[in-house]
Amino acid sequence: MSHCVNTYAQNCISGRSAIVSLRFEVERRITIEIHPPTKRIVQARGRFNRLPAPNEQKIIDMWFSQVVKSKTISSSNE
């Protein structure tokens, strides 16, 4: 998606970041970085680092409150 998410691999391995993709059908639209210890969204970016469109942000907010906030994110080191 022409952004720098591939540089976050070490953060994901260490449990400092979790990366997920928002997709519409098969197309990746938004990449979301979450800080697992605090369950906070660090950033959400689309192709070429664009911000989420309002409809995408609504989906992110709904997903975050129903899935992330209600579940425990565990690191791969546990």
PLY file of the C-alpha trace (Angstrom):
ply
format ascii 1.0
element vertex 78
property float x
property float y
property float z
element edge 77
property int vertex1
property int vertex2
end_header
0.00 0.00 0.00
3.07 2.20 -0.36
3.48 3.00 3.30
6.07 1.99 5.88
4.26 -0.84 7.70
6.95 -3.34 6.71
9.35 -1.49 9.03
7.19 -2.49 12.02
8.06 -6.20 11.94
10.34 -6.08 14.98
7.74 -4.16 16.98
5.17 -6.84 16.13
7.52 -9.66 17.08
8.25 -8.02 20.43
4.57 -7.31 21.18
4.89 -3.53 20.99
2.63 -3.33 17.93
-0.11 -5.31 16.25
-0.94 -4.61 12.61
-4.32 -5.36 11.02
-5.90 -4.48 7.68
-9.35 -3.14 6.99
-10.58 -4.70 3.75
-13.59 -4.11 1.57
-14.16 -7.40 -0.21
-10.61 -8.34 -1.30
-9.14 -4.83 -1.47
-6.97 -3.68 1.45
-8.11 -0.17 2.33
-6.59 0.77 5.70
-3.67 -0.54 7.75
-4.14 -0.13 11.50
-1.39 -0.21 14.11
-2.47 -1.07 17.66
-0.35 -0.81 20.82
-1.35 -4.09 22.56
-0.41 -3.16 26.16
-2.73 -0.12 26.14
-5.23 -1.29 23.48
-4.89 2.02 21.64
-4.81 2.70 17.94
-1.46 4.28 17.20
-2.24 5.02 13.57
-4.56 4.12 10.72
-3.47 4.84 7.17
-4.55 4.01 3.67
-2.59 3.87 0.46
0.26 6.42 0.40
-0.41 7.30 4.09
-3.81 8.86 3.49
-6.13 9.17 6.48
-9.24 6.98 6.65
-12.33 8.34 4.91
-15.29 9.02 7.24
-17.02 5.74 6.31
-13.78 3.81 6.93
-13.28 5.55 10.27
-16.80 4.52 11.37
-15.96 0.89 10.61
-12.64 1.15 12.45
-14.36 2.68 15.49
-17.05 -0.01 15.55
-14.52 -2.84 15.13
-12.24 -1.37 17.77
-14.95 -1.01 20.41
-16.54 -4.41 19.74
-13.43 -6.51 19.15
-10.25 -4.91 20.46
-11.57 -3.22 23.59
-13.56 -6.31 24.60
-10.72 -8.82 24.06
-7.21 -9.22 25.35
-4.48 -8.81 22.77
-1.58 -11.09 23.64
1.91 -10.81 22.33
3.61 -13.72 20.61
6.19 -13.77 23.43
3.76 -15.14 26.02
0 1
1 2
2 3
3 4
4 5
5 6
6 7
7 8
8 9
9 10
10 11
11 12
12 13
13 14
14 15
15 16
16 17
17 18
18 19
19 20
20 21
21 22
22 23
23 24
24 25
25 26
26 27
27 28
28 29
29 30
30 31
31 32
32 33
33 34
34 35
35 36
36 37
37 38
38 39
39 40
40 41
41 42
42 43
43 44
44 45
45 46
46 47
47 48
48 49
49 50
50 51
51 52
52 53
53 54
54 55
55 56
56 57
57 58
58 59
59 60
60 61
61 62
62 63
63 64
64 65
65 66
66 67
67 68
68 69
69 70
70 71
71 72
72 73
73 74
74 75
75 76
76 77
